[in-house]
Amino acid sequence: MRRAVRRPAGLRTPTALALVLAVVAGGFAAWTGWDWYDAAHDESAAYAVQRDEALAAGEQAIQNLNTLDHRRLDRGLDLWESSTTGELHDQLVSGRDEFADRVRTAKTVTTARVLSGGVTELDDRAGRARVLVALRVTVRAPGEKSVDKDSRMLGELTRTGGRWKLSALGQAPVGGTAPVG
């Protein structure tokens, strides 16, 4: 009678281990692929991108509209116009010459720096957004000390030509105005 040849137990272990590792690697690849697909087709991710783009454009536009140097006036006013759209743009264009004369006479230099900002409203489908931006504006006039002024601005943005542009701008109300009692 012949006896069956037995393999030592040590030879089966590498094969089993390789099979387990292949199954784990395949499962990980499938999970990663699904996770990537899900993230790529997630509407909230696209919304977040639009929110971030609107905020960046709003902060930059508000900074642009609060920065102006009388020595480079045309360049600054051109930047104002390229940062805006709609009625705000029309107001800047129609009042440009009168405003330029006042700035040339005053010989002022204003420089704005964004301190913080946030999107308060976003309608991606309609292409409209609102931002609240805190900034510090430094004003320098000849023969005077520079003055820093902190302010909060509310801006409305409109997406035009694939870019967000400022379509309205105003001062944000400061807290502490509620009646006491």
Secondary structure, 3 states (H helix, E strand, C coil): CCCCCCCCHHHHHHHHHHHHHHHHHHHHHHHHHHHHHHHHCCHHHHHHHHHHHHHHHHHHHHHHHCCEEHHHHHHHHHHHHHCECHHHHHHHHHCHHHHHHHHHHHCCEEEEEEEEEEEEEEECCCCEEEEEEEEEEEEECCCCCCEEEEEEEEEEEEEECCEEEEEEEEECCCCCCCCCC
